[in-house]
């Protein structure tokens, strides 16, 4: 068996009533890819596959998370805030 992955999800994300459940799920999946600086670069397709949604849905949820201030995206690099 390989190394087990886990992610740390910000309590504010989990408890935000104005954040969709899908956005919370996308955040949780992204957190499993992050390093100790909370930075990662999973592809949109990888996130979509793991969440069982379309790449368009992932794009919308990333925008939702960005608009709420939970992440910053610079090209392919995602930084969880």
N, C-alpha and C positions, 0 to 999 in steps of 0.2 A: 504494500500500500504506500502511496506517495505522501508527500507532505500535506497536511491538512491546512486549508485556507480558512481564514475567518476575517470578519470586518467589524469595525467599530462604528456604530451608527449614532450620530449626534441626537441627544434626547430632544432637542428643539425640533428636529426633523420629524421624529416619531409623534410628537404631541401637537404639531401644528395643524389645527383644524381646517386651515385654508389650503393645505397641500393635499393633492390627490393621492389616493392609495397607490396608484401606479408610479407616481413620482417618488414616493417613499420606497417602493420596491426597487426602482432603478438606482436610487441613492444607495440602498443596501447592497445591491450587486456591485456597484462601482467600488464601494468601500472594501470589498474583498480583494480588489486588485491594488489598492493603495499601499505605498511604502510608509515609512515612519513619518515622512513629511506630509502625508495625506495627498500625495501626488501619484497619478497613474496615467496610463494611456491605452485602455482597452478600446477596441474598435466598436463603432456603433453596431455593426453586425453581430459581434460577440455579445454585447449587452442585450440586443434584441433576441438572440437565440436563448440566452439564459433566462430572460424574462418572458419568453414565449409571446412576444409582440413584434410588430413590424418596426423596421428601421425608422419610419416616419414617426411612429409613436415615441420611440426613444428620443428622436430630435425634439419633439414637442415637450417631453418630460424634462429633458436637459434644459430647455429654455425656461420652463416653469421653475426649476430649481435655481437657475441662474438669476431669474427675475426676483426670486425671494431671497437671494443672497446666500444660498447654501453651497454654491460652487462657482468656480471661475474656470473658464475654458479658453485656452490659447492654442489654436490649431488642434492637434490631436491630444494635447496634454490637458488633463482634468485635475483641478486642485479642489479638494473638499475644504470648505471653510468652517 
